[in-house]
């Protein structure tokens, strides 16, 4: 029984990071109807921003470094929207063009880091005690508790913004119908700016937490393949669906690795994606729409 509980805890920990990444996909998809594959590059930069905030200029404390990583990653996401996507929006380009542009931006960011910083794997300095928290026969890493707590707080703040503020109302209106929202006086460009900023900030938080838990390297953005699967699993365009899908994916992965073999982790994830696309393309909590890719 203790092993079962341990796997649940491990799954919730990594699933919470997937959730921070997946909501960025869902935010952009809900408005612009395309999958922002450059999101992985923003997460990767967030990990580097946090690392240098901790190690350079005397070293910031954890919360200060987390704020720096979130803010800088948010600004990078906004810059990507302005450079890579806004010209396409002005020309009413098909969704495929946005996807190609996003993939190009992702490759550009990855290679920019390789050229300027280098491909070397880097690790965060130890910022918290390595001693685990023991609850009977179950042990919980302090970094896992931190990851889950910060992810939960970040997602709760995001949901409050979406559900309880005027900005959130504008975002929900644009996700339903962008053209009608524009006719009703909603500044669509400002809404898009806000969703990229929010998604980028969450990506920065996720990148720093993931880098602290594992290592930092230019290809770290490939982890967003899992968050994309989680977003599809929960339902692209649905923020609650992205969170639920991420937590379920994390739990399924850890159970597969713990009870079968760790080498099957990716196989399980991508098999899940295929099954969901075949059985329920809209995901667990998504709605059926047209012309979304």
C-alpha positions in Angstrom: 0.0 0.0 0.0 2.9 2.4 0.8 4.3 1.8 -2.7 0.9 2.7 -4.2 0.7 5.9 -2.2 4.3 6.8 -3.1 3.5 6.4 -6.8 0.5 8.7 -6.4 2.6 11.4 -4.8 5.3 11.1 -7.4 2.7 11.3 -10.2 1.0 14.4 -8.7 4.4 16.1 -8.4 5.4 15.7 -12.1 1.7 16.1 -13.2 1.6 19.5 -11.5 4.5 20.6 -13.7 2.8 19.2 -16.8 -0.2 21.3 -15.8 1.7 24.5 -15.6 3.0 23.8 -19.1 -0.3 22.5 -20.5 -2.3 25.6 -19.6 0.0 27.7 -21.7 -1.0 25.5 -24.7 -4.7 25.7 -23.8 -4.7 29.5 -23.3 -3.2 30.1 -26.8 -5.3 27.4 -28.4 -8.5 28.8 -26.9 -8.1 32.1 -28.7 -5.9 31.5 -31.8 -6.9 27.9 -32.6 -3.4 26.5 -33.0 -0.9 24.6 -30.9 2.0 26.8 -29.8 4.9 24.5 -30.2 7.3 27.4 -29.3 6.0 27.1 -25.8 8.8 24.5 -25.1 11.4 27.1 -26.0 9.9 29.5 -23.5 10.0 26.9 -20.8 13.6 26.1 -21.5 14.5 29.8 -21.3 12.6 30.0 -18.0 14.9 27.3 -16.6 18.0 29.3 -17.6 16.6 32.5 -16.3 15.9 31.0 -12.9 19.4 29.3 -12.9 21.2 32.6 -13.6 19.0 34.5 -11.2 20.1 32.1 -8.5 23.8 31.9 -9.4 24.7 35.4 -10.7 24.7 38.9 -9.1 25.2 37.5 -5.6 22.3 35.1 -6.1 18.7 35.9 -5.5 16.6 33.9 -3.0 14.2 31.3 -4.4 11.1 33.4 -4.6 13.0 36.3 -6.2 14.5 34.0 -8.8 11.1 32.4 -9.5 9.7 35.9 -10.1 12.5 36.8 -12.4 12.1 33.5 -14.4 8.4 34.1 -14.7 8.6 37.7 -15.8 11.4 37.2 -18.3 9.7 34.1 -19.8 6.5 36.0 -20.1 8.2 38.8 -22.0 9.8 36.3 -24.3 6.4 34.8 -25.0 5.0 38.2 -25.8 7.9 39.0 -28.1 7.3 35.7 -29.9 3.7 36.6 -30.5 4.5 40.0 -31.8 7.3 38.7 -34.1 6.1 35.3 -35.2 2.3 35.3 -35.0 0.9 38.8 -35.2 2.0 39.3 -38.9 0.2 36.0 -39.7 -2.9 37.2 -37.8 -3.0 40.4 -39.7 -3.1 38.4 -43.0 -5.7 35.9 -41.7 -3.3 33.1 -42.4 -4.5 29.4 -41.9 -3.7 27.6 -38.7 -1.0 25.5 -40.4 1.1 28.6 -41.0 1.0 29.4 -37.3 2.1 25.9 -36.4 5.0 26.1 -38.9 6.0 29.5 -37.5 5.8 28.1 -33.9 8.1 25.1 -34.8 10.6 27.5 -36.4 10.6 29.7 -33.3 11.2 26.7 -31.1 14.1 25.5 -33.2 15.5 29.1 -33.2 15.4 29.5 -29.4 17.0 26.1 -28.8 19.9 26.8 -31.2 20.3 30.3 -29.9 20.9 28.9 -26.5 23.3 26.3 -27.8 25.3 29.0 -29.7 25.4 31.6 -26.9 25.4 29.5 -23.6 26.4 26.1 -24.9 25.0 22.6 -24.8 26.4 21.8 -21.4 24.1 20.3 -18.8 23.8 22.6 -15.8 22.3 22.0 -12.3 20.8 24.4 -9.8 22.6 24.8 -6.5 20.9 23.1 -3.6 18.5 25.6 -2.2 16.5 23.3 0.2 17.3 20.5 2.5 17.8 17.2 0.8 16.3 15.3 3.7 12.9 13.8 2.7 9.7 14.2 4.7 8.7 10.9 6.2 5.1 10.0 6.6 5.1 6.4 7.9 6.6 4.2 5.2 6.1 7.0 2.6 8.8 9.5 1.9 8.2 12.8 0.1 11.0 14.9 -1.4 10.8 18.5 -0.3 11.3 19.7 -3.9 8.2 17.6 -4.9 6.1 19.2 -2.2 7.4 22.6 -3.4 6.6 21.8 -7.0 3.1 20.8 -6.2 2.4 23.7 -3.9 3.7 26.4 -6.3 1.9 24.8 -9.2 -1.4 24.7 -7.2 -1.0 28.3 -6.2 -0.1 29.5 -9.7 -3.0 27.6 -11.3 -5.5 28.9 -8.6 -4.4 32.5 -9.3 -4.8 31.9 -13.1 -8.3 30.4 -12.6 -9.3 33.4 -10.4 -8.1 35.8 -13.2 -10.1 33.8 -15.8 -13.3 33.4 -13.8 -13.5 36.5 -11.6 -12.0 39.5 -13.4 -12.9 41.6 -16.4 -9.8 40.5 -18.1 -10.9 36.9 -17.6 -14.3 37.7 -19.0 -12.7 39.2 -22.1 -10.5 36.1 -22.5 -13.6 33.8 -22.2 -15.5 35.9 -24.7 -12.6 35.8 -27.2 -12.3 32.0 -26.7 -15.9 31.7 -27.7 -15.9 34.0 -30.7 -13.1 36.4 -31.5 -14.8 38.4 -34.2 -18.0 38.9 -32.2 -15.9 40.0 -29.2 -14.1 42.5 -31.3 -17.4 43.9 -32.6 -18.6 44.2 -28.9 -15.6 46.4 -28.1 -13.2 43.9 -26.7 -9.6 44.7 -27.6 -8.6 41.4 -29.0 -4.9 42.3 -29.4 -4.7 43.2 -25.8 -6.4 39.9 -24.8 -3.8 38.0 -26.9 -1.0 40.0 -25.3 -2.4 39.0 -21.9 -2.7 35.2 -22.7 0.8 35.1 -24.0 2.1 36.9 -21.0 0.2 34.6 -18.6 1.2 31.5 -20.5 4.8 32.6 -20.7 4.9 33.4 -16.9 3.6 30.0 -16.1 6.1 28.5 -18.5 8.9 30.3 -16.6 7.7 28.9 -13.3 7.5 25.4 -14.8 10.9 25.7 -16.4 12.6 26.7 -13.2 10.9 24.1 -11.1 11.6 21.4 -13.6 15.3 22.5 -13.8 15.6 22.4 -10.0 14.2 18.9 -10.0 16.3 17.6 -12.8 18.8 19.5 -14.9 18.9 22.4 -17.3 19.9 22.0 -21.0 18.9 23.4 -24.4 16.7 20.5 -25.3 14.7 20.7 -22.0 11.7 22.0 -24.0 11.1 18.5 -25.4 9.3 17.8 -22.1 6.4 19.9 -23.5 5.5 17.0 -25.7 4.1 15.5 -22.5 2.3 18.6 -21.6 0.8 18.8 -25.1 -0.4 15.2 -24.7 -1.9 16.2 -21.3 -3.6 19.2 -22.9 -5.1 17.0 -25.6 -6.0 14.4 -23.0 -7.9 16.9 -21.0 -9.3 18.8 -24.0 -7.4 21.5 -25.9 -8.8 24.9 -25.0 -10.1 23.8 -21.6 -8.0 25.0 -18.7 -9.6 22.6 -16.1 -9.2 19.9 -18.7 -5.5 20.7 -19.1 -5.0 20.5 -15.3 -6.9 17.2 -15.0 -5.2 15.7 -18.0 -1.8 16.6 -16.7 -2.3 15.1 -13.2 -3.7 11.9 -14.7 -0.9 11.7 -17.2 1.7 12.1 -14.4 0.0 9.4 -12.3 -0.3 7.0 -15.3 3.4 7.6 -16.2 4.7 6.9 -12.7 2.5 3.8 -12.3 3.8 2.5 -15.6 7.4 3.2 -14.7 7.0 1.8 -11.2 5.0 -1.4 -11.9 6.1 -2.2 -15.5 9.4 -0.5 -16.5 10.7 3.1 -16.7 11.6 2.5 -20.4 7.8 2.3 -21.1 7.1 5.8 -19.7 7.1 7.6 -23.2 5.4 4.6 -24.9 2.5 4.8 -22.4 2.2 8.6 -22.9 2.1 8.5 -26.7 -0.2 5.4 -26.7 -2.6 7.4 -24.5 -2.5 10.3 -27.0 -3.4 7.9 -29.9 -6.2 6.3 -27.9 -7.7 9.6 -26.9 -7.6 11.0 -30.5 -9.3 7.8 -31.8 -12.0 7.5 -29.1 -12.6 11.1 -28.1 -10.7 13.7 -30.2 -12.1 16.6 -28.1 -10.5 15.2 -24.9 -12.0 14.6 -21.5 -13.4 18.1 -21.0 -13.0 19.8 -24.4 -15.7 20.8 -26.8 -16.0 19.8 -30.4 -14.9 22.6 -32.7 -14.0 23.0 -36.3 -10.7 24.0 -38.0 -8.5 23.6 -34.9 -5.1 21.9 -35.2 
